[in-house]
Amino acid sequence: MAKIITKLGACSVHKKPIVLQFSQDAGKASLEGNFVISGTTATVSSESLSGRSVIGDNFSRIGCRCCGNKYVFLCGECGRYICYDGTAKRDFTCPVCGSVANVPAYNGTIPQTAGSGSSGEGVKSLSQGQEVKIEFSDHKPLSKIIVGVGWDPSTTAQNMDVDSSVFLVGDGVLDTVYFGNKEHPSGSVIHHGDNLTGEGDGGNGDDENITVDLSRVPREFTKLFFVLNIYNCVDRGQKLRDVRNMYIRLYDQTGRKPLIEYKVNSEVANDTALILGVAVRRGTGWAFKAIGDGSKATNIPQLESEVVRRYNNI
């Protein structure tokens, strides 16, 4: 029986996420779902797609659910599929990662842009444990940010529900913003909803988004931890081995330009929760540190206690 693989993409016109499904069978994949295509056959290797595409009659009537574009290309930087009109593009900006590249015209194959090894001009790509100031690329102070988190369920995961949360931590104080408590009383942190599938409901191609106004974070809080946990993981027997491509990305809230990114590559397969990173007060400003540590916590209260204990001196 063919496996159905869900891939995340974005509309190049409206910048909204789209979902594409590939039916994989014996090393081949057929693209279907959002873009209704018949006879599209390609070779699948390491979760990538390449090969020739034959557009079916019904494709022209549906296309992108946002704008009607009938073709997609693969961004070589972030690995997301982006809709477009099929004509060659110069200096095209990916709506997901902000990378700039030339897009070939569609000629029967799904085009792929060249990856540069960075996520676009001015984006700081972090490794585990690295810390940088939260500021504009020209080093001007920045207080209003969007925090985007993303993940993909594995091909074998069923009913996977990954939740993002923010722990506001200070000396003896702790507040949590999550899907059940979406706004901090100060208005400094707002969670924009729970995504149940990992299929790109957030902005900029992210699965979930959190807006943060660092200037409004009450003084008693010195750290903002950004975490993921699997809901009902014990009953469902799920661990982070069922999740892939986890990342956290910080944007300028006004221009929605990505500034900081951390793609998790640490070994967390046997864990049920993940501490992605932390925003920390440093003098009069803030810094972001990539953490990427796994946890065996099975619910938010357990994860809260562990984070406070484990990162007391960060």
Wavefront OBJ file of the C-alpha trace (Angstrom):
o trace
v 0.000 0.000 0.000
v 1.312 3.445 -0.929
v 2.309 5.813 1.872
v 0.875 9.338 1.908
v 3.541 11.945 2.667
v 2.537 15.511 3.504
v 4.886 18.322 2.487
v 4.612 21.957 3.485
v 4.792 24.820 1.051
v 3.664 28.405 0.607
v 1.741 30.586 -1.805
v 4.133 33.012 -3.484
v 1.365 35.601 -3.977
v -0.433 35.677 -0.626
v 2.453 34.285 1.511
v 0.092 31.749 3.070
v 1.074 28.129 3.751
v -0.178 25.386 1.473
v -0.093 21.635 1.840
v 0.846 19.129 -0.845
v 0.531 15.368 -0.567
v 2.700 12.787 -2.267
v 1.691 9.147 -2.587
v 4.896 7.112 -2.239
v 5.088 3.545 -3.508
v 8.199 1.480 -4.302
v 10.536 4.477 -4.413
v 8.222 6.518 -6.622
v 5.951 9.395 -5.666
v 2.772 10.814 -7.164
v 1.882 14.391 -6.300
v -1.769 14.850 -5.340
v -3.930 16.667 -2.794
v -3.941 20.455 -2.850
v -2.500 20.461 -6.338
v -4.561 17.807 -8.108
v -2.094 16.321 -10.565
v -2.362 13.012 -12.379
v 0.564 11.104 -13.777
v 3.170 13.012 -11.794
v 5.957 10.542 -11.152
v 9.259 11.236 -9.474
v 12.070 9.545 -7.587
v 12.093 9.996 -3.817
v 15.453 10.136 -2.051
v 16.136 11.471 1.460
v 12.715 13.136 1.537
v 13.400 15.081 -1.677
v 11.537 14.886 -4.954
v 12.883 15.016 -8.479
v 11.685 13.839 -11.862
v 9.239 14.592 -14.626
v 5.676 15.845 -14.119
v 2.661 15.355 -16.355
v -0.146 17.799 -15.585
v -3.642 16.305 -15.580
v -6.725 18.044 -16.968
v -8.166 18.727 -13.515
v -5.022 20.577 -12.380
v -5.842 23.720 -14.334
v -9.203 24.031 -12.596
v -7.764 23.932 -9.089
v -4.119 24.942 -8.772
v -3.057 26.765 -5.608
v -5.961 27.123 -3.196
v -4.822 30.697 -2.444
v -4.037 32.251 -5.829
v -4.663 29.696 -8.601
v -1.037 29.249 -9.683
v -0.644 25.928 -11.464
v 3.008 25.064 -10.832
v 5.410 24.571 -7.930
v 9.162 24.754 -7.439
v 11.276 23.450 -4.591
v 13.223 26.022 -2.568
v 16.747 24.638 -2.258
v 17.266 26.611 0.944
v 14.342 25.590 3.173
v 13.046 22.542 1.274
v 9.481 23.865 0.941
v 7.374 23.751 -2.219
v 6.358 27.201 -3.479
v 3.589 27.854 -6.001
v 4.315 30.056 -9.015
v 3.085 30.722 -12.538
v 5.678 28.539 -14.242
v 7.718 31.344 -15.807
v 11.378 32.023 -14.999
v 11.952 34.416 -12.084
v 15.033 36.467 -11.253
v 15.901 37.301 -7.644
v 12.751 35.640 -6.336
v 12.300 35.816 -2.551
v 11.061 32.624 -0.917
v 7.983 33.458 1.211
v 9.038 30.857 3.804
v 12.739 31.412 4.527
v 13.450 34.737 2.791
v 16.256 33.350 0.614
v 16.701 35.006 -2.793
v 17.344 32.911 -5.898
v 16.559 32.567 -9.595
v 13.681 30.190 -10.344
v 13.805 28.247 -13.637
v 10.782 28.082 -15.908
v 8.667 24.950 -15.625
v 9.600 22.512 -18.391
v 8.035 19.261 -17.306
v 10.123 18.798 -14.153
v 9.674 20.354 -10.719
v 12.377 23.073 -10.652
v 14.643 23.513 -7.635
v 16.495 26.666 -6.669
v 20.099 26.554 -5.490
v 20.678 26.578 -1.723
v 23.233 29.049 -0.437
v 23.873 27.555 2.997
v 22.127 30.484 4.697
v 18.495 31.436 5.119
v 18.599 34.726 3.277
v 20.413 38.040 3.630
v 20.810 39.145 7.239
v 19.523 35.875 8.765
v 21.638 34.439 11.577
v 21.586 30.650 11.437
v 22.510 29.269 14.865
v 24.013 26.023 16.044
v 23.143 24.377 19.350
v 24.319 26.466 22.311
v 25.013 29.590 20.252
v 23.702 32.955 21.490
v 23.130 36.188 19.543
v 21.574 39.558 20.279
v 17.955 40.072 19.238
v 18.367 43.025 16.902
v 17.881 44.132 13.314
v 20.515 43.087 10.777
v 21.934 46.631 10.963
v 22.261 46.194 14.773
v 19.450 48.588 15.654
v 17.464 47.528 18.746
v 14.433 45.291 18.180
v 11.631 44.633 20.656
v 8.629 43.424 18.630
v 9.200 39.970 17.181
v 7.298 37.021 15.772
v 8.512 33.625 16.921
v 7.713 30.911 14.382
v 8.109 27.229 15.149
v 7.816 24.381 12.700
v 7.919 20.616 12.423
v 6.771 17.819 10.144
v 5.172 14.575 11.320
v 6.976 11.444 10.161
v 5.386 9.318 7.456
v 4.308 6.745 10.058
v 2.939 9.143 12.706
v -0.812 8.980 13.356
v -2.836 11.728 15.102
v 0.340 13.596 16.007
v -0.365 16.735 18.084
v 2.723 18.827 18.837
v 2.161 21.953 20.940
v 4.347 25.034 21.338
v 4.463 27.010 24.584
v 6.349 29.899 26.156
v 7.555 29.820 29.759
v 8.159 33.287 31.243
v 10.655 32.690 34.045
v 12.132 34.922 36.734
v 13.442 34.638 40.265
v 10.711 32.572 41.913
v 8.086 33.441 39.277
v 6.739 31.452 36.334
v 3.962 32.142 33.817
v 3.045 29.993 30.818
v 1.460 30.962 27.513
v 0.156 28.013 25.488
v -2.901 26.829 23.519
v -5.048 26.893 26.685
v -3.849 30.348 27.826
v -3.027 32.261 24.681
v -2.150 35.721 26.045
v -0.017 36.859 28.957
v -1.780 39.424 31.209
v 0.870 41.994 30.280
v 0.070 41.588 26.569
v 3.752 40.912 25.929
v 3.303 37.339 24.655
v 0.432 36.136 22.453
v 0.041 32.583 21.167
v -1.861 32.432 17.872
v -3.415 29.020 18.258
v -2.813 25.309 18.378
v -1.896 23.440 15.203
v -2.940 19.794 15.491
v -1.123 18.321 12.516
v 2.092 20.153 11.608
v 0.621 21.057 8.234
v 1.525 24.715 8.008
v -1.306 26.750 9.573
v 0.943 29.498 10.887
v 2.290 32.511 9.011
v 5.471 32.456 6.886
v 5.124 28.698 6.398
v 5.519 28.046 10.145
v 3.250 25.643 11.990
v 2.607 27.981 14.920
v 3.366 31.633 15.600
v 3.825 33.587 18.816
v 4.122 37.372 18.894
v 6.364 38.870 21.562
v 6.842 42.507 22.575
v 10.039 42.362 24.612
v 9.562 45.949 25.810
v 6.335 44.901 27.571
v 7.686 41.805 29.340
v 7.381 42.585 33.088
v 10.748 43.238 34.747
v 10.443 40.237 37.083
v 10.766 37.902 34.091
v 14.286 37.505 32.748
v 13.909 34.485 30.448
v 11.378 33.363 27.841
v 11.720 29.657 27.045
v 10.210 28.367 23.791
v 9.309 24.680 24.008
v 7.502 21.890 22.168
v 5.728 18.901 23.680
v 3.668 16.020 22.291
v 0.114 16.111 23.596
v -1.164 12.835 25.090
v 2.142 11.185 24.192
v 1.857 8.370 26.757
v -1.538 7.086 25.617
v -0.542 7.363 21.960
v 2.935 5.907 22.463
v 4.548 8.810 20.594
v 8.018 10.307 20.905
v 10.038 12.875 18.992
v 11.213 10.129 16.648
v 7.777 10.683 15.104
v 8.615 14.345 14.387
v 11.197 15.793 12.024
v 12.449 19.134 10.669
v 11.936 20.984 13.964
v 13.031 24.615 14.028
v 12.481 28.005 15.631
v 12.704 31.283 13.723
v 12.553 34.908 14.922
v 11.131 37.629 12.680
v 10.875 41.387 12.735
v 7.189 41.855 13.601
v 6.710 44.852 11.310
v 8.472 43.745 8.137
v 8.102 40.001 8.854
v 11.697 39.497 7.800
v 13.439 36.457 9.336
v 16.412 37.468 11.479
v 17.403 34.435 13.581
v 16.920 30.737 12.886
v 17.807 27.520 14.672
v 17.210 24.138 13.022
v 17.299 21.341 15.567
v 19.785 18.571 14.742
v 20.383 17.166 18.227
v 19.504 13.586 19.174
v 16.034 13.695 20.732
v 14.360 10.630 19.186
v 13.564 9.033 22.556
v 12.253 12.245 24.127
v 8.701 13.562 24.344
v 9.405 17.291 24.633
v 11.960 19.769 23.337
v 13.403 23.020 24.666
v 14.033 24.941 21.443
v 15.643 28.077 22.819
v 15.400 30.997 25.217
v 15.233 34.786 25.005
v 17.309 36.216 27.875
v 17.618 39.733 29.261
v 21.181 40.928 28.735
v 21.689 44.410 30.171
v 19.214 46.762 28.501
v 18.491 44.377 25.634
v 17.681 40.763 24.887
v 19.578 37.834 23.387
v 18.410 34.519 21.964
v 20.179 31.245 22.755
v 19.620 28.032 20.784
v 19.188 25.113 23.210
v 17.811 22.069 21.374
v 17.680 19.818 24.452
v 15.195 16.969 24.690
v 13.092 16.094 27.724
v 11.190 13.070 29.003
v 8.399 15.327 30.348
v 4.959 14.099 29.309
v 2.938 17.243 30.110
v 3.403 20.980 30.502
v 3.658 21.074 34.353
v 6.466 18.490 34.250
v 8.249 20.458 31.537
v 7.870 23.720 33.477
v 9.524 22.213 36.554
v 12.363 20.733 34.530
v 13.092 23.951 32.652
v 13.202 26.058 35.838
v 15.523 23.545 37.546
v 17.720 22.727 34.560
v 18.353 26.224 33.247
v 18.479 28.236 36.464
v 21.904 29.681 35.651
v 21.581 30.206 31.905
l 1 2 3 4 5 6 7 8 9 10 11 12 13 14 15 16 17 18 19 20 21 22 23 24 25 26 27 28 29 30 31 32 33 34 35 36 37 38 39 40 41 42 43 44 45 46 47 48 49 50 51 52 53 54 55 56 57 58 59 60 61 62 63 64 65 66 67 68 69 70 71 72 73 74 75 76 77 78 79 80 81 82 83 84 85 86 87 88 89 90 91 92 93 94 95 96 97 98 99 100 101 102 103 104 105 106 107 108 109 110 111 112 113 114 115 116 117 118 119 120 121 122 123 124 125 126 127 128 129 130 131 132 133 134 135 136 137 138 139 140 141 142 143 144 145 146 147 148 149 150 151 152 153 154 155 156 157 158 159 160 161 162 163 164 165 166 167 168 169 170 171 172 173 174 175 176 177 178 179 180 181 182 183 184 185 186 187 188 189 190 191 192 193 194 195 196 197 198 199 200 201 202 203 204 205 206 207 208 209 210 211 212 213 214 215 216 217 218 219 220 221 222 223 224 225 226 227 228 229 230 231 232 233 234 235 236 237 238 239 240 241 242 243 244 245 246 247 248 249 250 251 252 253 254 255 256 257 258 259 260 261 262 263 264 265 266 267 268 269 270 271 272 273 274 275 276 277 278 279 280 281 282 283 284 285 286 287 288 289 290 291 292 293 294 295 296 297 298 299 300 301 302 303 304 305 306 307 308 309 310 311 312 313 314
